[in-house]
Amino acid sequence: MKLTFIGADHEVTGSCHYLEACGKHILVDYGMEQGVKVFETAPLPVQENMIDYVLLTHAHIDHSGMLPLLYARGFRGQVLMTDATADLCSIMLRDCAHIQMQEAEWRNRKAKRHEKMEPHDPVYTMEDADGIIARIVPCHYDAVIDLCEGVKIRFTDIGHLLGSSSIEVWVNEEGQKKKIVFSGDIGNKNQPLIKDPKLTREADYVVMESTYGNRIHSMDKPDYVTELARILSDTFAKGGNVVIPSFAVGRTQEMLYFLRKIKADRLVEDFPDFPVYVDSPLAVEATGIFNKNIYNCFDEEAMELVRQGINPLQFPGLHLSITSDESIMINFDETPKVILSASGMCDAGRVRHHLKHNLWRPECTILFVGYQAVGTLGRIIVDGTDEVKLFGETISVRARIAKLAGMSGHADKNGLLEWIGGFEKKPQRVFVVHGEDSICEEFRDCLEREYGFTASAPYSGSRYDLLTNTCEYAAKPVLLKKRRKAGDIFDRLLAAGQRLLNVIRKNEGGTNKDLAKFADQINSLCDKWDRD
């Protein structure tokens, strides 16, 4: 029973943990790295095709985004997640594959113009995304599931995103029983739409996030509606637009919830009929999934509106932009408006076009409503840059740059402490992950010195024996060096070769006739591709 830390260790993105138990290879999350990477990420301890199960805490790309690559490299196991997460992943992973393929196409066109003929390959393709989506197994909240002999799991609402969960894993191995709880991303309390995080009572080991482990959100409940209404009034009075870079899944729906209330209560008195554009096909699809999961996932405040026959995410003046032509026309309309567009960190997607058209206009407002990772365009703008480069053109930043303070789907330090304090008995060890380097250390120290927990903040590659509660290998931080991208096509070829070898081993004991046929097929393939 061994736990190895792979991704989002002393960093915030690319979550991945590897659990070896009862002869099975299990991953918890397999996320994409975003923003600036500081440390090297350890490779998986086994080949991708040897993984039996993936357990997914939620659909955000920094937890799910590399699942299609797992499939491309031979994984054919099951991916278990909640029902709502399964719905979201079915659109988000396809969208991510589309972005990967678009970026590769753009890089290849650019390489041709500069007479650089080395091809760029996408990290993964739409076929890979469809392949992994077909492996998804939706699960209900709170149901105990027999994963395999000796392993049971349960998904518990953690209040971070529609369908998000902590995952309880019970393991019975070598006559010993241990329970490991993976927190996933712990939600902020009193969020619009979705429920508050649910506590878990028992665990031997806890793997928990620490994104805001050194920060306290406002002690008073922020009045986002009033603040947003004031920003809209001020900007519209100057004839400008309010551009909101917003994550397509989660944050966009929260903003729609606020905007519906602003319109219903006529809080922007001089511009009561202002138009709102959701310019993101993914956000439009995600909003449909939110509506589908109203009865399982919405909190009491949102449900009260539903009981009154009011859809919390719809209102007059809402326009859904799907096609590229519809997106382009938004910036030809001079009416002051709200533009909600992805990506939330401004590193991709249609929002970059809206920034190009609005950043240089002093009458406009760019309103940030989510976390901006170091190194992203959003973070650069929030930090006060005077100009940015978009589509090869230098754009001056003259618009007002604003933030909705405290707008976060992550629990703050108090919320994290409340969640870990919900365990009736202190776990044998708490592993602190998913936080920037200094924050992981600081939160670990807080748990140990102030609250009496045994806590560790492992670096990528560290391995623990959970039967004996000992560290078998304490990895040291390795600063990132230049390396081949994860989707390098030669890596895929090596992975395919390893899968073939595993298939050969599994056929040991087959009939001589079948084995001879298999050998002939392999030799024929080798004859075709042998370059000696």
C-alpha positions as semicolon CSV with decimal commas, in nm:
position;residue;x (nm);y (nm);z (nm)
1;M;0,000;0,000;0,000
2;K;0,208;0,286;-0,131
3;L;0,130;0,646;-0,217
4;T;0,350;0,840;-0,460
5;F;0,315;1,213;-0,519
6;I;0,337;1,313;-0,885
7;G;0,182;1,653;-0,960
8;A;0,078;1,979;-0,785
9;D;0,334;1,926;-0,509
10;H;0,462;2,267;-0,394
11;E;0,275;2,395;-0,703
12;V;-0,089;2,474;-0,777
13;T;-0,165;2,292;-1,103
14;G;-0,117;1,950;-1,259
15;S;-0,268;1,747;-0,973
16;C;-0,182;1,376;-0,971
17;H;-0,131;1,111;-0,703
18;Y;-0,046;0,743;-0,756
19;L;-0,175;0,474;-0,520
20;E;-0,056;0,115;-0,540
21;A;-0,286;-0,113;-0,342
22;C;-0,415;-0,472;-0,358
23;G;-0,214;-0,534;-0,674
24;K;-0,384;-0,243;-0,855
25;H;-0,241;0,080;-0,996
26;I;-0,467;0,377;-0,921
27;L;-0,435;0,746;-1,010
28;V;-0,620;1,022;-0,828
29;D;-0,651;1,305;-1,082
30;Y;-0,430;1,359;-1,385
31;G;-0,424;1,731;-1,445
32;M;-0,264;1,972;-1,686
33;E;0,009;2,209;-1,571
34;Q;-0,083;2,576;-1,621
35;G;0,107;2,900;-1,577
36;V;0,476;2,903;-1,480
37;K;0,623;2,569;-1,372
38;V;0,896;2,584;-1,107
39;F;0,984;2,221;-1,034
40;E;1,025;1,908;-1,241
41;T;0,734;1,665;-1,223
42;A;0,825;1,303;-1,155
43;P;0,715;1,048;-1,415
44;L;0,446;0,796;-1,334
45;P;0,597;0,495;-1,152
46;V;0,438;0,259;-1,408
47;Q;0,357;0,276;-1,778
48;E;0,023;0,436;-1,858
49;N;-0,119;0,112;-1,994
50;M;-0,062;-0,051;-1,654
51;I;-0,295;0,190;-1,472
52;D;-0,616;0,014;-1,369
53;Y;-0,830;0,305;-1,242
54;V;-0,837;0,683;-1,229
55;L;-1,041;0,856;-0,960
56;L;-1,125;1,216;-1,052
57;T;-1,207;1,479;-0,788
58;H;-1,355;1,732;-1,033
59;A;-1,357;1,852;-1,392
60;H;-1,121;2,152;-1,382
61;I;-0,843;2,107;-1,636
62;D;-0,564;2,126;-1,377
63;H;-0,711;1,803;-1,236
64;S;-0,848;1,632;-1,549
65;G;-0,669;1,785;-1,846
66;M;-0,412;1,511;-1,915
67;L;-0,656;1,220;-1,913
68;P;-0,669;1,208;-2,297
69;L;-0,288;1,174;-2,304
70;L;-0,322;0,883;-2,063
71;Y;-0,553;0,719;-2,317
72;A;-0,316;0,802;-2,605
73;R;-0,039;0,616;-2,421
74;G;-0,239;0,299;-2,375
75;F;-0,460;0,341;-2,068
76;R;-0,777;0,133;-2,105
77;G;-0,902;0,120;-1,745
78;Q;-1,197;0,297;-1,583
79;V;-1,220;0,665;-1,487
80;L;-1,459;0,710;-1,195
81;M;-1,616;1,046;-1,103
82;T;-1,947;1,196;-0,995
83;D;-2,240;1,223;-1,234
84;A;-2,207;1,600;-1,281
85;T;-1,829;1,575;-1,326
86;A;-1,886;1,314;-1,597
87;D;-2,120;1,556;-1,776
88;L;-1,866;1,839;-1,754
89;C;-1,568;1,626;-1,860
90;S;-1,753;1,516;-2,172
91;I;-1,741;1,876;-2,298
92;M;-1,427;2,011;-2,129
93;L;-1,188;1,741;-2,249
94;R;-1,312;1,775;-2,606
95;D;-1,271;2,152;-2,581
96;C;-0,917;2,107;-2,448
97;A;-0,832;1,870;-2,734
98;H;-0,966;2,125;-2,981
99;I;-0,740;2,393;-2,829
100;Q;-0,437;2,159;-2,846
101;M;-0,502;2,084;-3,214
102;Q;-0,564;2,449;-3,300
103;E;-0,242;2,557;-3,130
104;A;-0,042;2,289;-3,312
105;E;-0,191;2,400;-3,645
106;W;-0,104;2,763;-3,570
107;R;0,254;2,672;-3,473
108;N;0,296;2,469;-3,791
109;R;0,178;2,760;-4,007
110;K;0,419;2,991;-3,824
111;A;0,706;2,742;-3,867
112;K;0,641;2,729;-4,242
113;R;0,653;3,108;-4,269
114;H;0,993;3,106;-4,098
115;E;1,118;2,807;-4,300
116;K;1,129;2,591;-3,987
117;M;0,994;2,258;-4,102
118;E;1,000;2,070;-3,771
119;P;0,635;1,976;-3,714
120;H;0,447;2,055;-3,395
121;D;0,215;1,784;-3,265
122;P;-0,081;1,846;-3,032
123;V;-0,045;1,714;-2,678
124;Y;-0,339;1,491;-2,769
125;T;-0,615;1,472;-3,029
126;M;-0,994;1,470;-3,037
127;E;-0,977;1,093;-3,086
128;D;-0,786;1,065;-2,758
129;A;-1,045;1,281;-2,580
130;D;-1,330;1,070;-2,715
131;G;-1,142;0,756;-2,614
132;I;-1,103;0,860;-2,251
133;I;-1,461;0,990;-2,230
134;A;-1,579;0,643;-2,329
135;R;-1,392;0,505;-2,023
136;I;-1,580;0,730;-1,776
137;V;-1,792;0,565;-1,507
138;P;-2,038;0,814;-1,345
139;C;-2,098;0,764;-0,971
140;H;-2,354;0,906;-0,728
141;Y;-2,252;1,121;-0,433
142;D;-2,229;0,935;-0,099
143;A;-2,253;0,583;-0,248
144;V;-1,988;0,333;-0,132
145;I;-1,849;0,163;-0,444
146;D;-1,658;-0,163;-0,460
147;L;-1,372;-0,066;-0,688
148;C;-1,197;-0,403;-0,683
149;E;-1,115;-0,672;-0,429
150;G;-0,985;-0,497;-0,119
151;V;-1,064;-0,140;-0,231
152;K;-1,380;0,067;-0,180
153;I;-1,438;0,434;-0,260
154;R;-1,691;0,710;-0,197
155;F;-1,737;1,058;-0,349
156;T;-1,843;1,338;-0,110
157;D;-1,953;1,688;-0,214
158;I;-1,664;1,928;-0,148
159;G;-1,838;2,247;-0,272
160;H;-1,573;2,370;-0,516
161;L;-1,741;2,317;-0,854
162;L;-2,052;2,147;-0,981
163;G;-1,986;1,776;-0,919
164;S;-1,663;1,834;-0,724
165;S;-1,579;1,584;-0,454
166;S;-1,339;1,464;-0,194
167;I;-1,268;1,094;-0,238
168;E;-1,258;0,839;0,043
169;V;-1,058;0,525;-0,033
170;W;-1,075;0,220;0,194
171;V;-0,797;-0,036;0,141
172;N;-0,780;-0,383;0,299
173;E;-0,436;-0,530;0,228
174;E;-0,222;-0,786;0,410
175;G;-0,479;-0,806;0,688
176;Q;-0,457;-0,431;0,754
177;K;-0,726;-0,175;0,680
178;K;-0,642;0,187;0,599
179;K;-0,856;0,478;0,484
180;I;-0,710;0,755;0,266
181;V;-0,905;1,074;0,196
182;F;-0,814;1,296;-0,099
183;S;-0,965;1,641;-0,045
184;G;-0,959;1,756;-0,406
185;D;-1,011;2,133;-0,411
186;I;-1,201;2,237;-0,098
187;G;-1,475;2,487;-0,178
188;N;-1,534;2,830;-0,034
189;K;-1,844;2,850;0,184
190;N;-2,152;3,051;0,089
191;Q;-2,085;3,038;-0,283
192;P;-2,375;3,106;-0,518
193;L;-2,548;2,805;-0,674
194;I;-2,362;2,508;-0,524
195;K;-2,363;2,360;-0,174
196;D;-2,103;2,414;0,100
197;P;-1,826;2,155;0,148
198;K;-1,927;1,843;0,338
199;L;-1,701;1,721;0,618
200;T;-1,554;1,373;0,643
201;R;-1,530;1,217;0,987
202;E;-1,264;0,946;0,970
203;A;-0,932;0,884;0,794
204;D;-0,593;0,728;0,854
205;Y;-0,431;0,952;0,593
206;V;-0,543;1,279;0,436
207;V;-0,411;1,438;0,118
208;M;-0,534;1,798;0,118
209;E;-0,495;2,109;-0,090
210;S;-0,346;2,433;0,042
211;T;-0,406;2,688;-0,236
212;Y;-0,502;2,965;0,009
213;G;-0,332;2,815;0,312
214;N;-0,189;3,153;0,412
215;R;-0,481;3,378;0,323
216;I;-0,804;3,478;0,495
217;H;-1,094;3,587;0,278
218;S;-1,296;3,883;0,406
219;M;-1,455;3,811;0,744
220;D;-1,773;3,978;0,622
221;K;-1,966;3,804;0,347
222;P;-1,875;4,002;0,032
223;D;-2,164;4,179;-0,138
224;Y;-2,066;4,085;-0,493
225;V;-2,398;4,197;-0,639
226;T;-2,368;4,554;-0,511
227;E;-2,002;4,585;-0,608
228;L;-2,063;4,441;-0,955
229;A;-2,361;4,673;-1,008
230;R;-2,144;4,974;-0,916
231;I;-1,873;4,871;-1,165
232;L;-2,135;4,826;-1,438
233;S;-2,296;5,165;-1,367
234;D;-1,963;5,352;-1,368
235;T;-1,842;5,186;-1,690
236;F;-2,169;5,218;-1,884
237;A;-2,191;5,587;-1,786
238;K;-1,860;5,640;-1,969
239;G;-1,982;5,447;-2,272
240;G;-1,753;5,150;-2,213
241;N;-1,781;4,773;-2,199
242;V;-1,716;4,546;-1,901
243;V;-1,506;4,251;-2,017
244;I;-1,497;3,964;-1,769
245;P;-1,238;3,692;-1,835
246;S;-1,418;3,402;-1,676
247;F;-1,366;3,029;-1,647
248;A;-1,627;2,871;-1,871
249;V;-1,726;2,617;-1,608
250;G;-1,823;2,742;-1,264
251;R;-1,731;3,108;-1,254
252;T;-1,934;3,205;-1,564
253;Q;-2,247;3,050;-1,412
254;E;-2,187;3,235;-1,084
255;M;-2,159;3,564;-1,272
256;L;-2,484;3,491;-1,456
257;Y;-2,646;3,432;-1,117
258;F;-2,530;3,777;-0,998
259;L;-2,624;3,950;-1,323
260;R;-2,977;3,804;-1,312
261;K;-3,025;3,951;-0,964
262;I;-2,886;4,290;-1,072
263;K;-3,136;4,303;-1,357
264;A;-3,427;4,171;-1,151
265;D;-3,366;4,431;-0,878
266;R;-3,289;4,707;-1,135
267;L;-2,963;4,794;-0,958
268;V;-2,814;4,964;-1,267
269;E;-3,079;5,233;-1,281
270;D;-2,960;5,429;-1,585
271;F;-2,898;5,116;-1,796
272;P;-3,154;4,856;-1,681
273;D;-3,162;4,671;-2,013
274;F;-2,785;4,635;-2,063
275;P;-2,695;4,335;-2,283
276;V;-2,484;4,046;-2,155
277;Y;-2,288;3,827;-2,397
278;V;-2,158;3,484;-2,302
279;D;-1,894;3,438;-2,571
280;S;-1,776;3,084;-2,515
281;P;-1,931;2,772;-2,669
282;L;-1,795;2,574;-2,375
283;A;-1,959;2,808;-2,123
284;V;-2,291;2,777;-2,307
285;E;-2,271;2,397;-2,292
286;A;-2,161;2,405;-1,929
287;T;-2,456;2,627;-1,836
288;G;-2,684;2,361;-1,982
289;I;-2,517;2,100;-1,761
290;F;-2,565;2,323;-1,454
291;N;-2,936;2,342;-1,537
292;K;-2,947;1,962;-1,575
293;N;-2,800;1,910;-1,226
294;I;-3,013;2,163;-1,036
295;Y;-3,176;1,915;-0,801
296;N;-2,859;1,727;-0,705
297;C;-2,609;2,010;-0,669
298;F;-2,772;2,353;-0,615
299;D;-2,786;2,511;-0,270
300;E;-3,102;2,619;-0,087
301;E;-3,090;2,983;-0,204
302;A;-3,080;2,882;-0,570
303;M;-3,343;2,613;-0,514
304;E;-3,582;2,873;-0,368
305;L;-3,570;3,056;-0,702
306;V;-3,632;2,729;-0,887
307;R;-3,938;2,662;-0,669
308;Q;-4,068;3,005;-0,773
309;G;-4,032;2,907;-1,138
310;I;-3,723;3,127;-1,188
311;N;-3,418;2,994;-1,369
312;P;-3,121;3,134;-1,170
313;L;-2,904;3,151;-1,484
314;Q;-3,136;3,318;-1,735
315;F;-3,267;3,673;-1,778
316;P;-3,374;3,925;-2,048
317;G;-3,084;4,063;-2,250
318;L;-2,871;3,749;-2,226
319;H;-2,705;3,656;-2,557
320;L;-2,523;3,327;-2,614
321;S;-2,248;3,353;-2,874
322;I;-2,162;3,023;-3,041
323;T;-2,012;3,083;-3,384
324;S;-1,700;3,283;-3,469
325;D;-1,910;3,530;-3,668
326;E;-2,130;3,594;-3,364
327;S;-1,819;3,651;-3,154
328;I;-1,672;3,898;-3,404
329;M;-1,995;4,101;-3,422
330;I;-1,990;4,170;-3,048
331;N;-1,709;4,422;-3,094
332;F;-1,891;4,599;-3,378
333;D;-2,183;4,683;-3,149
334;E;-2,116;5,016;-2,973
335;T;-2,380;4,961;-2,704
336;P;-2,222;4,939;-2,357
337;K;-2,234;4,575;-2,257
338;V;-2,100;4,295;-2,044
339;I;-1,882;4,037;-2,220
340;L;-1,819;3,710;-2,035
341;S;-1,556;3,511;-2,218
342;A;-1,301;3,236;-2,157
343;S;-1,032;3,160;-2,072
344;G;-1,037;3,289;-1,717
345;M;-0,660;3,351;-1,712
346;C;-0,657;3,502;-2,064
347;D;-0,407;3,250;-2,198
348;A;-0,634;3,116;-2,474
349;G;-0,982;3,145;-2,618
350;R;-1,200;3,427;-2,740
351;V;-1,135;3,659;-2,446
352;R;-0,802;3,753;-2,602
353;H;-0,989;3,907;-2,897
354;H;-1,207;4,108;-2,658
355;L;-0,899;4,226;-2,472
356;K;-0,749;4,340;-2,801
357;H;-1,060;4,550;-2,871
358;N;-1,113;4,688;-2,520
359;L;-0,785;4,704;-2,325
360;W;-0,675;5,026;-2,494
361;R;-1,005;5,206;-2,426
362;P;-0,999;5,411;-2,099
363;E;-1,380;5,402;-2,079
364;C;-1,383;5,021;-2,052
365;T;-1,330;4,793;-1,751
366;I;-1,155;4,456;-1,747
367;L;-1,296;4,277;-1,443
368;F;-1,111;3,975;-1,305
369;V;-1,320;3,732;-1,100
370;G;-1,085;3,438;-1,044
371;Y;-0,736;3,323;-0,958
372;Q;-0,462;3,429;-1,200
373;A;-0,165;3,191;-1,202
374;V;0,186;3,333;-1,218
375;G;0,300;3,369;-1,578
376;T;-0,046;3,393;-1,733
377;L;-0,160;3,697;-1,930
378;G;-0,430;3,760;-1,671
379;R;-0,172;3,777;-1,392
380;I;0,047;4,013;-1,597
381;I;-0,249;4,250;-1,649
382;V;-0,359;4,233;-1,283
383;D;-0,001;4,308;-1,172
384;G;-0,016;4,640;-1,357
385;T;0,163;4,607;-1,691
386;D;0,141;4,906;-1,927
387;E;0,114;4,701;-2,244
388;V;0,062;4,346;-2,365
389;K;0,113;4,161;-2,690
390;L;-0,191;4,004;-2,855
391;F;-0,186;3,836;-3,195
392;G;0,151;3,993;-3,272
393;E;0,031;4,344;-3,191
394;T;0,132;4,556;-2,891
395;I;-0,175;4,682;-2,705
396;S;-0,160;4,962;-2,446
397;V;-0,343;4,897;-2,121
398;R;-0,562;5,203;-2,064
399;A;-0,883;5,036;-1,946
400;R;-0,965;5,022;-1,577
401;I;-0,842;4,693;-1,429
402;A;-1,066;4,573;-1,146
403;K;-1,113;4,262;-0,932
404;L;-1,402;4,123;-0,732
405;A;-1,210;4,075;-0,409
406;G;-1,254;3,741;-0,239
407;M;-1,425;3,586;-0,540
408;S;-1,285;3,236;-0,510
409;G;-1,396;2,877;-0,539
410;H;-1,121;2,777;-0,295
411;A;-1,153;2,777;0,081
412;D;-0,926;3,020;0,263
413;K;-0,701;2,920;0,554
414;N;-0,994;2,915;0,797
415;G;-1,198;2,702;0,560
416;L;-0,913;2,455;0,518
417;L;-0,869;2,434;0,895
418;E;-1,243;2,384;0,943
419;W;-1,241;2,095;0,696
420;I;-0,938;1,916;0,843
421;G;-1,077;1,985;1,191
422;G;-1,391;1,792;1,097
423;F;-1,214;1,460;1,146
424;E;-1,319;1,315;1,481
425;K;-0,974;1,167;1,538
426;K;-0,651;1,310;1,405
427;P;-0,526;1,114;1,099
428;Q;-0,191;0,939;1,121
429;R;-0,054;1,189;0,869
430;V;-0,175;1,483;0,664
431;F;-0,007;1,539;0,326
432;V;-0,020;1,903;0,214
433;V;-0,031;1,953;-0,165
434;H;-0,172;2,188;-0,431
435;G;-0,019;2,514;-0,311
436;E;0,270;2,738;-0,406
437;D;0,604;2,634;-0,257
438;S;0,612;2,864;0,045
439;I;0,240;2,821;0,114
440;C;0,269;2,441;0,133
441;E;0,545;2,478;0,389
442;E;0,363;2,744;0,586
443;F;0,035;2,551;0,604
444;R;0,213;2,230;0,697
445;D;0,390;2,411;0,982
446;C;0,059;2,558;1,094
447;L;-0,102;2,214;1,112
448;E;0,189;2,076;1,313
449;R;0,271;2,360;1,551
450;E;-0,072;2,508;1,613
451;Y;-0,306;2,211;1,576
452;G;-0,096;1,907;1,664
453;F;-0,121;1,718;1,335
454;T;0,159;1,506;1,192
455;A;0,195;1,670;0,851
456;S;0,422;1,653;0,547
457;A;0,455;1,863;0,233
458;P;0,611;1,616;-0,014
459;Y;0,783;1,713;-0,336
460;S;0,703;1,538;-0,664
461;G;0,840;1,184;-0,663
462;S;0,813;1,126;-0,287
463;R;0,678;0,784;-0,189
464;Y;0,519;0,669;0,139
465;D;0,438;0,322;0,272
466;L;0,090;0,360;0,422
467;L;0,103;0,028;0,609
468;T;0,395;0,144;0,821
469;N;0,346;0,523;0,792
470;T;0,704;0,567;0,673
471;C;0,859;0,769;0,394
472;E;1,036;0,531;0,154
473;Y;1,173;0,807;-0,064
474;A;1,180;1,180;0,010
475;A;1,224;1,353;-0,323
476;K;1,418;1,676;-0,336
477;P;1,295;1,972;-0,541
478;V;1,439;1,977;-0,892
479;L;1,416;2,309;-1,072
480;L;1,254;2,278;-1,412
481;K;1,485;2,240;-1,708
482;K;1,403;2,260;-2,073
483;R;1,250;1,933;-2,187
484;R;1,042;1,783;-2,461
485;K;0,672;1,860;-2,439
486;A;0,451;1,593;-2,286
487;G;0,280;1,515;-2,613
488;D;0,597;1,450;-2,813
489;I;0,497;1,193;-3,073
490;F;0,808;0,983;-3,008
491;D;0,697;0,948;-2,644
492;R;0,372;0,806;-2,776
493;L;0,563;0,558;-2,986
494;L;0,766;0,444;-2,684
495;A;0,445;0,409;-2,483
496;A;0,288;0,202;-2,760
497;G;0,594;-0,025;-2,762
498;Q;0,569;-0,074;-2,387
499;R;0,201;-0,157;-2,421
500;L;0,282;-0,417;-2,686
501;L;0,532;-0,579;-2,450
502;N;0,270;-0,592;-2,174
503;V;0,019;-0,749;-2,412
504;I;0,277;-1,014;-2,508
505;R;0,329;-1,101;-2,142
506;K;-0,044;-1,132;-2,085
507;N;-0,064;-1,388;-2,366
508;E;0,181;-1,624;-2,199
509;G;0,020;-1,966;-2,184
510;G;-0,183;-1,918;-2,503
511;T;-0,204;-2,183;-2,773
512;N;0,098;-2,231;-2,998
513;K;-0,116;-2,146;-3,301
514;D;-0,230;-1,810;-3,160
515;L;0,116;-1,718;-3,031
516;A;0,276;-1,801;-3,367
517;K;0,019;-1,583;-3,546
518;F;0,084;-1,299;-3,302
519;A;0,463;-1,331;-3,352
520;D;0,424;-1,324;-3,731
521;Q;0,215;-1,004;-3,708
522;I;0,477;-0,835;-3,491
523;N;0,761;-0,942;-3,721
524;S;0,570;-0,816;-4,022
525;L;0,527;-0,480;-3,852
526;C;0,897;-0,469;-3,765
527;D;0,994;-0,554;-4,124
528;K;0,787;-0,259;-4,244
529;W;0,940;-0,005;-4,004
530;D;1,296;-0,134;-3,950
531;R;1,521;0,142;-4,083
532;D;1,854;-0,044;-4,063
